[in-house]
Amino acid sequence: MPRSVLVKYRMMPENPDVDVNKIKEEIYSLDLDIKDLKIVPIAFGLKAIEVVVSLPDKEGVAEESEKKLLEIQGVGDVETVSITLV
Protein backbone atom coordinates (compact mmCIF):
# COMPACT_ATOMS: atom_id res chain seq x y z
CA MET A 1 0.00 0.00 0.00
CA PRO A 2 1.50 3.34 -1.01
CA ARG A 3 2.22 5.61 1.92
CA SER A 4 1.55 9.29 2.04
CA VAL A 5 2.59 12.26 4.11
CA LEU A 6 0.78 15.34 5.36
CA VAL A 7 2.88 18.43 4.78
CA LYS A 8 2.03 21.68 6.54
CA TYR A 9 3.23 24.86 4.83
CA ARG A 10 3.15 28.42 6.15
CA MET A 11 2.84 30.97 3.37
CA MET A 12 3.63 34.63 3.89
CA PRO A 13 2.38 37.32 1.50
CA GLU A 14 4.85 39.80 0.03
CA ASN A 15 3.34 42.57 2.17
CA PRO A 16 0.25 43.27 4.35
CA ASP A 17 -1.64 44.76 1.37
CA VAL A 18 -1.73 41.48 -0.57
CA ASP A 19 -5.22 39.93 -0.76
CA VAL A 20 -4.78 36.59 1.06
CA ASN A 21 -8.22 35.45 -0.12
CA LYS A 22 -6.98 35.71 -3.73
CA ILE A 23 -3.94 33.60 -2.78
CA LYS A 24 -6.31 31.12 -1.11
CA GLU A 25 -8.29 30.78 -4.38
CA GLU A 26 -5.05 30.20 -6.29
CA ILE A 27 -4.02 27.44 -3.84
CA TYR A 28 -7.30 25.62 -4.42
CA SER A 29 -6.80 25.89 -8.19
CA LEU A 30 -3.49 23.97 -7.98
CA ASP A 31 -3.42 20.22 -8.47
CA LEU A 32 -2.85 19.48 -4.76
CA ASP A 33 -4.77 17.30 -2.29
CA ILE A 34 -5.54 20.01 0.27
CA LYS A 35 -6.65 18.71 3.67
CA ASP A 36 -6.79 22.00 5.60
CA LEU A 37 -6.29 25.70 4.90
CA LYS A 38 -6.38 28.55 7.41
CA ILE A 39 -5.66 32.26 7.31
CA VAL A 40 -3.79 33.15 10.50
CA PRO A 41 -3.24 36.73 11.74
CA ILE A 42 0.44 37.41 12.50
CA ALA A 43 0.88 41.09 13.45
CA PHE A 44 0.24 44.62 12.17
CA GLY A 45 -2.39 43.45 9.66
CA LEU A 46 -0.13 40.76 8.20
CA LYS A 47 -1.78 37.37 7.71
CA ALA A 48 -0.19 34.01 6.95
CA ILE A 49 -1.82 31.10 5.16
CA GLU A 50 -1.33 27.67 6.68
CA VAL A 51 -2.11 24.84 4.29
CA VAL A 52 -1.92 21.08 4.88
CA VAL A 53 -1.43 18.95 1.78
CA SER A 54 -1.48 15.16 1.38
CA LEU A 55 1.37 13.95 -0.82
CA PRO A 56 2.82 10.58 -1.79
CA ASP A 57 5.77 9.56 0.39
CA LYS A 58 8.42 10.09 -2.29
CA GLU A 59 11.62 12.06 -2.21
CA GLY A 60 11.35 15.61 -3.55
CA VAL A 61 7.53 15.78 -3.63
CA ALA A 62 7.30 18.23 -0.70
CA GLU A 63 9.84 20.53 -2.37
CA GLU A 64 7.92 20.42 -5.67
CA SER A 65 4.70 21.45 -3.90
CA GLU A 66 6.51 24.20 -2.02
CA LYS A 67 7.80 25.54 -5.35
CA LYS A 68 4.25 25.54 -6.82
CA LEU A 69 2.98 27.50 -3.81
CA LEU A 70 5.84 29.99 -4.03
CA GLU A 71 5.01 30.71 -7.69
CA ILE A 72 1.58 32.13 -6.74
CA GLN A 73 1.49 35.88 -7.33
CA GLY A 74 1.68 37.84 -4.06
CA VAL A 75 3.40 35.08 -2.07
CA GLY A 76 6.68 36.24 -0.53
CA ASP A 77 7.78 33.10 1.32
CA VAL A 78 6.76 29.47 1.82
CA GLU A 79 8.05 27.49 4.79
CA THR A 80 7.58 23.78 5.47
CA VAL A 81 6.33 23.64 9.06
CA SER A 82 5.90 19.88 9.49
CA ILE A 83 5.80 16.56 7.65
CA THR A 84 3.79 13.67 9.13
CA LEU A 85 3.69 10.13 7.80
CA VAL A 86 0.14 8.75 7.49
N, C-alpha and C positions, 0 to 999 in steps of 0.2 A: 504494500500500500504506500503510495507516494506521501511523503511528509510535507508539511507546510509550516511556515512561520508567520507570526503576526509581527509586523514592523510598525513601530510608532514613530512618526516624524513630527517635528515642530517646525513650522514654516513662519518666517518673519517677513512682513511686507517691507518694501524699500523704504517707506516712510509712513507716518501716521495718517497721511491723506489718501493712501491707497484704499480702494473699496474692497474690503476682505470678502464681501458677499460675492463679488465678481470672481475673485480667486476661487472661492468655494465652488461656484458653478463650473469653472474650468477644471477643477479637480475631478468633479463628477463626470465630466465629459471624457476624461482619460480612460484608457482601457486598463483599469485597476479594480481589484476586488476590495472595495472600501467597506470596512466593518464598523467604523466609527469616525465621526468628524465633529470637532468642537471649535468654536471661536472663543479664545481665552483672553480676557483683558490683562495687559502687562503693566503699563504705567503711562501716564501723560497722554492718554488717548490711543496709545499703540496697542494693537491686538495681534495675537499670534493665532495660527490655525494649527490644531493638533489633529492629525489624521492617522488612523490605524488601518493598515492594508494587509490582506492575506496574500502571501506569495509562496511559490514552491520553494522548498528547501534546497536551493542550488546556489553555488558560488556565484557572486556578482549580481544576483537578481535585485538585492536591496539597493545596491549602488545605481543600477539602471533606473529603478523607480525614483530614487532620489534625484537623479539627473532630469527625468521627465517633469517632476514637480518644480525643480529649479528653473526650468525653461518657461514656466507660466509668467506672463507679463505682470509686473508689479511685485513679484517675489524677490526679496533681497537675499534670503538665506534659508537653507533647509538643513536641519540637523536630525540625525537618527538618534532618538531618545532611548529606544529599547527594541530588542528582538527576542521573541518568545517562541519556542518550539511548541507546535500543537499536534 
